[in-house]
């Protein structure tokens, strides 16, 4: 059975965050809040957890497109190729916020990411994932809990989420009702401030460009 942890969205208690981080280090898959919809996540460096995350989405790990959730832009140089100043300024203006930015990947990603030329970077404007990643000292691999064709309203309610995922994940974080709109996916891999909107979601990139 999944452990349900109530964590305040604006003032998360350190002990609760510690429980989540310890579980992630031991290979847990969690459901957690973001500034958009609830997400599924795990430690990006734990292959067993990554495989479980892929199965939950009905995917093979080598075919998955999980984004990387960071608490700031400090992880960019770890996982992506160098970016130009114009692109960096766009990221600084838009993050933290409801965007997933597609950037060119480097060779430092775990082996099961090696075939990818690009990677999605996410910095949610939400204290809970921010504190989790900060304490974990590593990004988490993430994907939206809800699929585009499903009833999104169902997945805004942590109690309903817990009923469905009780035996499928290890921890469910209840931080109140989630949102309905996923992050906007913006491809900025071409550099020099150029971007393509791959999915329109909560964020409007034109407000920051």
PESUL-V147931 format. One line per field, one symbol per residue. psi: psi as a letter, one per 30 degrees, with the letter a starting at -180 (. if undefined). burial: I if it has 16 or more other ideal C-beta (glycine too) atoms within 10 Angstrom, else O. A space follows every 50 residues. Layout:
psi: ???
burial: ???
//
This chain:
psi: kkkkkjkkffikkeeeeeeeeeeefgglklkllagclklkllkfgjeeee eeeeefghlkefflhkljklfagffefefllklleeeeeeeeefkkahkj kklklagflleffefkflkkkkikikeeeeeeeeefhklkkllkeklefl jeeegfjeeeeeeegegflekjkjhakllfkllkjkjgffahfklkjfkk bekjffff.
burial: OIOOIOIOOOOIOOOIIOIIIOIIOOIIIIIIIIIIIIIIIIIIIIOOII IIIIOIIOOOIOOIOIIIIIIOOOIIOOIIIOIOOOIOOIIOOIIIIIII IIIIIOOOIOOIIOOOOIIIIIIIOIIIIIIIIOIIOIIIIIIIIIOOOO OIOOIIOIOOIIOOIOOOIIIIIIIOOIIOOIIIIIIIIOOOOOIOOOOO IIIOIOOIO
//
